Amino acid sequence: MKKNLGIYLLLISITACNNKSNADLIVFNATVYTIDSTFSIAEAFAVKDGKIISVGKSADILNAYDAKEKIDAQGKAVYPGFVDAHAHFIDYGQSLFSVDLVGCSSFDEVTERVKKFSKENPDETWIRGRGWDQNKFPGREYPNNQQLNELFPEKPVVLERIDGHAVIANKKALELAGIQPKQKIEGGEIETKNGKLTGVLIDNATNLVQSKIPYPSLAQFEKWMIAAQEKCFAQGLTTITDCGLSYRAVDIIDTLQKSGKLNMRLYVMLSDDKENYDHYLAKGPYKTDKLFVKGFKVYADGALGSRGACLLQPYSDKPGWNGFLLNTKAHYDSVANLLSTTGFQMCTHAIGDSANREILNVYNKYLKGKNDKRWRIEHAQIVNENDFDLFASATVIPSVQPTHATSDMYWAPTRLGTERLKNGYAYKQLLQQNGWLPLGTDFPVEDISPFKTFLAAVFRQDATGFPKGGFQMENALSRQEAIRGMTIWAARADFLENEIGSIEPGKKADFILLDKDLMKINQPDVLNTKVLATYSGGKKVYSK
């Protein structure tokens, strides 16, 4: 009898196992932040064919599903893959193969790094670099190109400021671009002192030299993007919004993704160029499993650090100077009029309060009240107190990058004055306009780390813990708001909220495993958090 009972129980067990549904992957014994509408926490989920098929308790998932790959998370935190709502993926890849000038405390240090790079890369026909910031130099004044001219009389050198809105070019690069002293350009500045070019070019003037740099080969593009992808996956980033590309670059991305060489998901904003409008408007937005082209990136003004941001009142540290718009007001009106009849987003870079007001008024003119077109203002750094409601009135999305606040806080009061600064980097106030707020890094302008985004958004401090108590804490975000901004809200800004941004059935299995829990740890541990594994579409793309 006992023998028969044992056989009976064995048969029941086998039958139960056979009744389990097949999955490709099961994650269990985890603290799963689903980032669903209630911010619920689960223990496990199952994945099949690259998508999440069930979320719940570990026992329930393990009893209902069987899979060849099972991950015992040992209680660790699992989040959706981070989505960067504003970055420059290709530019970042290119920067990995140029002179890194971030953190230079003098122009002498800049030139030393350029010399070292030149020796290590003798075959480069142009020397390119990025990351200098005159606000870190003695006197905080723009440098001149005298040293570069002496060191590289026959090789063009172009070095971008940290924000990408200014460059310093040597004499050879200026000659190749045909730039002359006292030359004028709309929406830009060619700096001339004592009748001579200093090499400093601001905003639209930078295009004069950059347009002379040879267009990269397919092999170079591939090298840049594969390198950028590896860095992104290591940071837990699974979707990047690349702001301002040509249709030619998009075609290369599409080719690399379809060949399986590029696995990063990309939402692309096309640059504000006639060739891009001609190529895409008639066809409409373009979408594949990993690529979505649905926006146009427009520039209203420059950057605050280079005094190109357009302000309503003069700069506090440069009387009589308000900055400038990068194009005519009629241009912004015409682009808005054109795009309002299409399925494309209008996404406009606006830093200064005058630039923000101009674009907000144009948006309100054509959007005509509440809507779901999700037109965006990128950065929305300085907004006049009377203009915040213009976001909500036309459902305009402010897309912000919290580390801008903690990078600029050292010198922004000098540029703006104390009173005007109160309406700067106002993330909580911007969040209240529509009830959601996408967050990004703006890499390579800022560091690629989403953990620095979280630190700056919640604690309003930089990597050193400065300032004590936080910078303008009235505009800090809660932990939950910051995580939503880095996942589901960033996905929503890209029209991808039904595919990514949360761990829910039917969505792509993009998720990360962390060694610390951002929802629980103290401020000093935020930047010590490590990504243990990154999965895209249910496949491991990074492991520590």
C-alpha positions as CSV (number, residue, x, y, z in Angstrom):
1,M,0.0,0.0,0.0
2,K,2.8,2.4,0.9
3,K,4.6,1.5,-2.3
4,N,1.4,2.4,-4.3
5,L,1.0,5.6,-2.4
6,G,4.6,6.6,-3.2
7,I,4.0,5.9,-6.9
8,Y,0.8,7.9,-6.8
9,L,2.5,11.0,-5.2
10,L,5.3,10.7,-7.8
11,L,2.8,10.7,-10.6
12,I,1.1,13.8,-9.2
13,S,4.4,15.5,-8.9
14,I,5.3,14.7,-12.5
15,T,1.9,15.8,-13.7
16,A,2.3,19.1,-11.8
17,C,5.7,19.7,-13.4
18,N,4.3,18.9,-16.8
19,N,1.5,21.4,-16.3
20,K,4.0,24.2,-15.8
21,S,4.2,26.8,-18.7
22,N,7.5,27.2,-20.4
23,A,9.5,30.4,-20.0
24,D,12.9,31.4,-21.1
25,L,14.0,33.1,-17.9
26,I,12.7,33.4,-14.3
27,V,13.9,36.0,-11.8
28,F,12.9,35.2,-8.2
29,N,13.7,36.0,-4.6
30,A,14.1,39.6,-5.6
31,T,12.9,43.0,-4.6
32,V,11.3,43.9,-7.9
33,Y,10.3,47.5,-8.3
34,T,7.7,47.2,-11.1
35,I,7.2,51.0,-11.5
36,D,3.6,50.3,-12.4
37,S,0.8,52.8,-11.7
38,T,1.0,52.0,-7.9
39,F,4.8,51.6,-7.7
40,S,4.1,48.0,-6.4
41,I,6.9,45.7,-5.3
42,A,7.0,42.1,-6.4
43,E,9.3,39.1,-5.8
44,A,9.6,37.5,-9.2
45,F,8.7,37.5,-12.9
46,A,8.9,35.2,-15.9
47,V,10.2,36.1,-19.4
48,K,9.5,34.5,-22.7
49,D,10.5,35.6,-26.2
50,G,12.0,38.8,-24.8
51,K,8.9,39.9,-23.0
52,I,7.6,39.7,-19.4
53,I,4.8,37.2,-19.2
54,S,4.0,37.2,-15.4
55,V,4.9,39.1,-12.3
56,G,4.2,38.1,-8.7
57,K,5.4,36.1,-5.7
58,S,8.4,33.8,-6.0
59,A,6.4,30.7,-5.1
60,D,3.6,31.5,-7.5
61,I,6.0,32.2,-10.5
62,L,8.1,29.1,-9.8
63,N,5.0,26.9,-9.4
64,A,3.5,28.2,-12.6
65,Y,6.6,28.3,-14.9
66,D,9.7,26.4,-15.7
67,A,12.7,27.9,-17.5
68,K,16.3,26.8,-18.4
69,E,17.6,30.1,-16.9
70,K,16.7,31.0,-13.4
71,I,18.2,33.9,-11.4
72,D,18.1,33.8,-7.6
73,A,18.4,37.5,-6.9
74,Q,19.0,36.8,-3.2
75,G,16.8,39.6,-2.2
76,K,18.6,42.3,-4.2
77,A,16.8,45.2,-5.9
78,V,15.6,44.8,-9.5
79,Y,14.5,47.8,-11.5
80,P,13.4,48.4,-15.1
81,G,16.3,49.3,-17.3
82,F,17.1,53.0,-17.0
83,V,15.8,55.2,-19.9
84,D,17.8,58.3,-20.6
85,A,15.4,61.0,-21.8
86,H,18.1,63.3,-23.2
87,A,21.6,62.3,-24.3
88,H,23.9,62.3,-27.3
89,F,24.7,58.6,-27.9
90,I,26.8,59.0,-31.1
91,D,28.6,62.1,-29.8
92,Y,29.4,60.2,-26.6
93,G,30.9,57.3,-28.7
94,Q,33.0,59.8,-30.7
95,S,34.2,61.5,-27.5
96,L,35.6,58.2,-26.3
97,F,38.1,58.4,-29.1
98,S,39.0,62.1,-28.8
99,V,40.8,64.2,-26.2
100,D,39.1,64.1,-22.8
101,L,39.3,67.6,-21.4
102,V,36.8,67.2,-18.5
103,G,38.1,68.5,-15.2
104,C,41.0,70.5,-16.6
105,S,41.7,73.3,-14.2
106,S,43.7,75.5,-16.6
107,F,44.3,75.8,-20.4
108,D,47.8,74.6,-19.8
109,E,46.4,71.3,-18.7
110,V,44.2,71.3,-21.8
111,T,47.2,71.7,-24.1
112,E,49.1,69.0,-22.2
113,R,46.3,66.5,-22.8
114,V,46.1,67.5,-26.4
115,K,49.9,66.9,-26.9
116,K,49.6,63.5,-25.2
117,F,46.7,62.5,-27.4
118,S,48.5,63.7,-30.6
119,K,51.6,61.5,-29.8
120,E,49.4,58.5,-29.1
121,N,47.3,59.0,-32.3
122,P,49.7,60.4,-34.9
123,D,47.5,59.3,-37.8
124,E,44.5,61.5,-36.9
125,T,44.1,64.2,-39.6
126,W,42.1,66.4,-37.2
127,I,42.6,66.6,-33.4
128,R,39.2,66.7,-31.6
129,G,38.5,67.1,-27.9
130,R,35.7,67.9,-25.6
131,G,35.1,68.9,-22.0
132,W,37.0,72.2,-21.2
133,D,35.2,74.7,-19.1
134,Q,36.6,78.2,-18.6
135,N,34.7,78.5,-15.3
136,K,37.3,76.1,-13.9
137,F,40.2,78.2,-15.2
138,P,42.0,81.0,-13.2
139,G,40.0,84.2,-13.9
140,R,37.2,82.2,-15.5
141,E,38.0,83.8,-18.9
142,Y,37.9,82.2,-22.3
143,P,41.3,81.0,-23.4
144,N,43.0,81.9,-26.8
145,N,44.5,79.6,-29.3
146,Q,48.1,80.8,-29.2
147,Q,49.5,77.6,-27.6
148,L,47.6,75.4,-30.1
149,N,48.9,77.4,-33.0
150,E,52.5,77.0,-31.9
151,L,52.1,73.3,-31.1
152,F,50.1,72.3,-34.2
153,P,50.9,74.7,-37.1
154,E,49.8,72.3,-39.8
155,K,47.2,70.1,-38.2
156,P,43.7,71.4,-37.4
157,V,42.6,71.3,-33.8
158,V,39.0,71.8,-32.6
159,L,38.2,71.5,-28.9
160,E,34.6,71.7,-27.7
161,R,33.5,73.3,-24.5
162,I,31.8,70.9,-22.0
163,D,28.3,72.0,-23.1
164,G,29.1,71.7,-26.8
165,H,28.0,75.3,-27.4
166,A,31.5,76.7,-27.9
167,V,34.8,75.6,-29.3
168,I,38.3,76.8,-29.4
169,A,40.0,76.2,-32.8
170,N,43.6,76.7,-33.8
171,K,44.7,78.9,-36.7
172,K,44.9,75.9,-39.2
173,A,41.2,75.0,-38.5
174,L,40.1,78.6,-38.8
175,E,41.9,78.9,-42.1
176,L,40.3,75.7,-43.5
177,A,36.9,77.2,-42.5
178,G,37.7,80.6,-44.1
179,I,36.9,82.5,-40.9
180,Q,38.0,86.1,-40.8
181,P,38.4,88.6,-37.9
182,K,35.3,90.6,-37.0
183,Q,33.2,88.2,-39.1
184,K,29.5,88.1,-38.1
185,I,27.1,85.2,-38.0
186,E,23.5,85.0,-36.9
187,G,22.9,83.1,-33.7
188,G,26.6,82.9,-32.9
189,E,29.8,84.8,-32.1
190,I,33.3,84.8,-33.6
191,E,35.5,86.2,-30.9
192,T,38.0,88.8,-32.0
193,K,40.4,90.7,-29.8
194,N,42.8,93.4,-31.0
195,G,41.8,92.7,-34.5
196,K,42.8,89.0,-34.2
197,L,40.8,85.8,-33.9
198,T,41.1,84.2,-30.5
199,G,39.9,80.8,-31.8
200,V,36.8,80.9,-29.6
201,L,33.6,80.3,-31.5
202,I,30.2,80.3,-29.8
203,D,27.0,78.5,-30.8
204,N,26.2,78.8,-34.6
205,A,29.8,79.9,-35.2
206,T,31.0,76.4,-34.2
207,N,29.4,75.0,-37.3
208,L,31.9,76.9,-39.5
209,V,34.8,74.7,-38.4
210,Q,32.9,71.5,-37.5
211,S,31.4,71.3,-41.0
212,K,35.0,71.0,-42.3
213,I,35.7,67.9,-40.3
214,P,35.6,64.8,-42.6
215,Y,32.4,62.8,-42.3
216,P,33.1,59.6,-40.4
217,S,33.3,56.2,-42.2
218,L,30.9,53.3,-41.4
219,A,33.7,51.6,-39.5
220,Q,34.2,54.7,-37.3
221,F,30.5,55.0,-36.6
222,E,30.4,51.3,-35.6
223,K,33.4,51.7,-33.4
224,W,31.9,54.7,-31.6
225,M,28.5,53.1,-31.1
226,I,29.7,49.8,-29.9
227,A,31.9,51.5,-27.4
228,A,29.1,53.8,-26.2
229,Q,26.7,50.8,-25.9
230,E,29.1,49.0,-23.6
231,K,29.4,52.0,-21.3
232,C,25.6,52.5,-21.3
233,F,24.8,48.8,-20.4
234,A,27.4,48.9,-17.6
235,Q,25.4,51.9,-16.1
236,G,22.1,50.1,-16.4
237,L,20.9,52.2,-19.4
238,T,18.9,50.1,-21.8
239,T,17.2,52.9,-23.9
240,I,18.8,56.2,-24.9
241,T,17.1,59.3,-26.4
242,D,19.7,60.6,-29.0
243,C,19.0,64.3,-29.6
244,G,19.7,65.8,-33.0
245,L,20.9,63.3,-35.6
246,S,21.0,63.4,-39.4
247,Y,19.0,60.9,-41.4
248,R,22.3,59.4,-42.6
249,A,23.3,58.6,-39.0
250,V,19.9,57.1,-38.4
251,D,20.3,54.8,-41.5
252,I,23.7,53.6,-40.0
253,I,22.1,52.9,-36.6
254,D,19.3,51.0,-38.3
255,T,21.8,48.9,-40.3
256,L,23.9,48.1,-37.2
257,Q,20.8,47.1,-35.2
258,K,19.4,44.9,-37.8
259,S,22.8,43.1,-38.2
260,G,22.8,42.4,-34.5
261,K,25.9,44.5,-33.8
262,L,24.0,47.2,-31.9
263,N,21.5,46.2,-29.2
264,M,20.9,49.5,-27.6
265,R,17.3,50.8,-28.0
266,L,17.3,54.3,-29.3
267,Y,14.7,57.0,-29.6
268,V,15.9,59.6,-32.2
269,M,15.3,63.3,-32.6
270,L,16.3,64.5,-36.0
271,S,18.2,67.7,-36.2
272,D,16.5,70.9,-37.5
273,D,17.8,70.6,-41.1
274,K,16.0,70.8,-44.4
275,E,17.4,67.5,-45.6
276,N,15.9,65.7,-42.6
277,Y,12.5,67.3,-43.1
278,D,12.6,66.3,-46.8
279,H,13.6,62.8,-46.0
280,Y,11.1,62.0,-43.2
281,L,8.0,64.2,-43.2
282,A,6.4,62.6,-46.2
283,K,7.0,59.1,-44.8
284,G,6.2,59.8,-41.2
285,P,7.8,58.4,-38.0
286,Y,9.9,55.3,-38.4
287,K,9.8,52.4,-36.0
288,T,11.5,49.0,-35.5
289,D,11.9,46.8,-32.4
290,K,14.9,48.9,-31.3
291,L,14.6,52.2,-33.1
292,F,12.0,54.9,-33.0
293,V,12.4,58.1,-35.1
294,K,9.6,60.5,-34.1
295,G,11.1,63.9,-33.0
296,F,12.8,66.9,-34.3
297,K,15.4,68.7,-32.2
298,V,15.4,72.5,-32.5
299,Y,17.7,75.0,-30.7
300,A,16.3,78.1,-29.3
301,D,19.5,79.4,-27.6
302,G,22.9,78.3,-26.3
303,A,24.2,77.5,-22.8
304,L,24.4,79.5,-19.6
305,G,28.1,78.6,-19.1
306,S,29.1,80.2,-22.4
307,R,26.6,83.1,-21.9
308,G,24.7,82.0,-25.0
309,A,21.5,81.4,-23.1
310,C,18.9,84.0,-24.0
311,L,17.7,86.0,-20.9
312,L,15.0,88.5,-20.4
313,Q,17.3,90.7,-18.4
314,P,21.1,91.1,-18.9
315,Y,23.6,88.7,-17.3
316,S,24.5,89.8,-13.8
317,D,28.2,89.3,-14.7
318,K,28.1,90.9,-18.1
319,P,26.0,94.1,-18.1
320,G,24.2,94.9,-21.3
321,W,24.4,91.3,-22.6
322,N,21.3,89.1,-22.8
323,G,22.6,86.2,-24.9
324,F,20.7,85.5,-28.1
325,L,18.3,83.2,-29.9
326,L,20.0,80.9,-32.4
327,N,17.5,81.5,-35.1
328,T,14.7,84.0,-36.0
329,K,11.4,83.9,-34.2
330,A,9.7,83.3,-37.5
331,H,11.8,80.1,-37.9
332,Y,10.4,78.6,-34.6
333,D,6.9,79.6,-35.6
334,S,7.2,78.0,-39.0
335,V,8.7,74.7,-37.6
336,A,5.9,74.5,-35.1
337,N,3.3,75.2,-37.8
338,L,4.8,72.5,-40.0
339,L,5.1,69.8,-37.3
340,S,1.7,70.5,-35.8
341,T,0.2,68.7,-38.8
342,T,2.4,65.7,-38.5
343,G,3.0,62.8,-36.1
344,F,6.4,64.2,-35.1
345,Q,7.3,65.8,-31.8
346,M,8.9,69.2,-31.6
347,C,11.6,69.1,-29.0
348,T,13.3,72.5,-28.4
349,H,16.5,73.2,-26.5
350,A,15.8,76.2,-24.3
351,I,18.0,77.3,-21.4
352,G,17.3,81.0,-20.7
353,D,14.0,82.5,-19.5
354,S,13.6,84.5,-22.7
355,A,14.2,81.4,-24.8
356,N,11.7,79.4,-22.7
357,R,9.1,82.1,-23.0
358,E,9.5,82.4,-26.7
359,I,9.1,78.6,-27.3
360,L,6.3,78.2,-24.8
361,N,4.3,80.9,-26.5
362,V,4.9,79.3,-29.9
363,Y,3.9,75.9,-28.6
364,N,0.7,77.3,-27.0
365,K,-0.2,79.0,-30.3
366,Y,-0.2,75.7,-32.3
367,L,-1.1,73.1,-29.7
368,K,-4.2,75.1,-28.6
369,G,-4.8,73.6,-25.2
370,K,-4.5,70.1,-23.7
371,N,-3.2,67.4,-26.1
372,D,-1.2,64.3,-26.4
373,K,1.4,65.4,-28.9
374,R,4.0,65.5,-26.1
375,W,6.0,68.4,-27.5
376,R,9.0,68.9,-25.3
377,I,11.3,71.7,-24.0
378,E,14.7,70.2,-23.5
379,H,16.5,71.5,-20.3
380,A,13.9,74.2,-19.3
381,Q,16.7,75.5,-17.0
382,I,15.7,79.1,-16.3
383,V,11.9,79.9,-16.4
384,N,10.3,83.2,-15.5
385,E,7.9,82.8,-12.6
386,N,5.0,84.0,-14.8
387,D,5.7,81.3,-17.4
388,F,5.5,78.0,-15.6
389,D,1.8,77.6,-16.3
390,L,2.5,77.7,-20.0
391,F,3.7,74.1,-19.7
392,A,0.5,72.9,-18.3
393,S,-1.8,74.9,-20.5
394,A,-0.6,73.1,-23.7
395,T,0.7,69.9,-22.0
396,V,4.3,70.8,-22.9
397,I,6.7,68.3,-21.4
398,P,9.8,69.8,-19.6
399,S,12.7,67.3,-20.2
400,V,15.3,68.0,-17.6
401,Q,18.8,66.7,-16.5
402,P,19.3,67.1,-12.8
403,T,23.1,67.0,-12.9
404,H,23.0,70.4,-14.7
405,A,21.9,71.9,-11.4
406,T,24.7,70.5,-9.4
407,S,27.3,71.3,-12.1
408,D,26.1,74.9,-12.6
409,M,25.4,75.8,-9.0
410,Y,29.0,77.0,-8.4
411,W,28.8,79.9,-10.9
412,A,25.1,80.2,-11.8
413,P,24.4,82.7,-9.1
414,T,27.1,84.9,-10.7
415,R,25.5,84.7,-14.1
416,L,21.9,85.2,-12.9
417,G,21.8,86.8,-9.5
418,T,20.1,85.3,-6.4
419,E,16.5,86.2,-7.2
420,R,16.5,85.0,-10.8
421,L,18.2,81.8,-9.8
422,K,15.2,80.8,-7.6
423,N,13.3,79.9,-10.8
424,G,16.2,77.9,-12.2
425,Y,16.5,74.1,-12.1
426,A,13.0,74.1,-10.7
427,Y,12.3,70.4,-11.1
428,K,9.6,70.0,-8.5
429,Q,7.8,73.0,-9.9
430,L,8.1,71.7,-13.4
431,L,6.9,68.3,-12.3
432,Q,3.7,69.8,-11.0
433,Q,2.8,71.2,-14.4
434,N,1.7,67.9,-15.9
435,G,2.2,65.5,-13.1
436,W,5.2,63.7,-14.7
437,L,8.8,64.7,-15.6
438,P,11.3,62.8,-17.8
439,L,14.9,62.8,-16.6
440,G,18.1,62.4,-18.5
441,T,21.9,63.0,-18.2
442,D,22.7,65.0,-21.4
443,F,25.9,62.9,-21.7
444,P,28.6,63.6,-22.8
445,V,27.8,67.2,-21.6
446,E,27.4,65.6,-18.2
447,D,28.6,62.3,-16.8
448,I,26.8,59.2,-18.2
449,S,25.9,57.9,-14.7
450,P,22.2,57.6,-13.9
451,F,23.2,57.3,-10.3
452,K,24.4,60.9,-10.4
453,T,21.1,61.8,-11.9
454,F,19.4,60.2,-8.9
455,L,21.7,61.9,-6.5
456,A,21.2,65.4,-8.0
457,A,17.4,65.0,-8.3
458,V,16.8,63.7,-4.8
459,F,19.6,65.1,-2.7
460,R,20.5,68.1,-4.9
461,Q,24.2,67.5,-4.3
462,D,27.3,66.7,-6.5
463,A,29.6,63.7,-6.2
464,T,31.5,65.3,-3.3
465,G,28.4,65.8,-1.2
466,F,28.3,69.6,-1.8
467,P,26.5,71.6,-0.7
468,K,25.6,70.4,2.7
469,G,21.8,70.2,3.0
470,G,21.4,70.4,-0.8
471,F,21.0,73.1,-3.5
472,Q,17.6,74.8,-3.5
473,M,16.0,71.8,-1.8
474,E,12.5,73.1,-2.4
475,N,12.8,71.7,-5.9
476,A,14.2,68.2,-4.9
477,L,12.3,65.2,-6.2
478,S,11.3,62.3,-4.0
479,R,13.0,58.9,-4.6
480,Q,9.9,57.5,-6.2
481,E,9.6,60.5,-8.5
482,A,13.2,60.3,-9.5
483,I,13.0,56.6,-10.3
484,R,9.8,57.2,-12.4
485,G,11.6,60.0,-14.2
486,M,14.5,57.6,-15.1
487,T,12.2,54.8,-16.2
488,I,8.5,55.1,-17.1
489,W,8.3,58.9,-17.4
490,A,11.3,58.9,-19.7
491,A,9.7,56.1,-21.8
492,R,6.5,58.1,-21.9
493,A,8.3,61.2,-23.2
494,D,9.4,58.9,-26.1
495,F,6.0,57.4,-26.7
496,L,7.3,54.1,-25.5
497,E,5.5,53.6,-22.2
498,N,3.6,50.6,-23.5
499,E,6.8,48.8,-24.3
500,I,9.4,49.7,-21.8
501,G,9.9,51.6,-18.5
502,S,8.2,49.2,-16.1
503,I,8.2,45.5,-15.2
504,E,4.8,44.4,-16.3
505,P,3.3,41.6,-18.4
506,G,3.5,42.4,-22.1
507,K,6.5,44.7,-21.9
508,K,10.0,44.1,-23.1
509,A,12.2,42.4,-20.5
510,D,14.6,45.3,-20.0
511,F,15.7,45.2,-16.4
512,I,18.7,45.6,-14.1
513,L,20.0,44.0,-10.9
514,L,21.7,46.3,-8.4
515,D,23.9,45.6,-5.4
516,K,22.1,48.3,-3.4
517,D,18.6,49.6,-3.3
518,L,18.1,53.2,-4.4
519,M,14.8,53.4,-2.6
520,K,16.4,52.6,0.8
521,I,20.1,53.6,0.9
522,N,21.5,56.7,2.4
523,Q,23.0,59.5,0.3
524,P,26.7,58.5,0.7
525,D,25.9,55.1,-0.9
526,V,24.2,56.3,-4.0
527,L,27.3,56.7,-6.1
528,N,28.7,53.4,-4.7
529,T,25.8,51.5,-6.2
530,K,26.9,48.9,-8.8
531,V,25.0,47.3,-11.6
532,L,25.4,43.6,-11.2
533,A,23.6,42.7,-14.5
534,T,21.7,44.4,-17.3
535,Y,19.2,42.6,-19.5
536,S,17.7,43.9,-22.7
537,G,14.8,41.9,-24.3
538,G,15.5,39.1,-21.8
539,K,19.1,38.7,-22.8
540,K,22.1,39.5,-20.6
541,V,24.0,42.4,-22.2
542,Y,26.2,43.2,-19.2
543,S,27.4,41.4,-16.1
544,K,29.8,42.7,-13.5
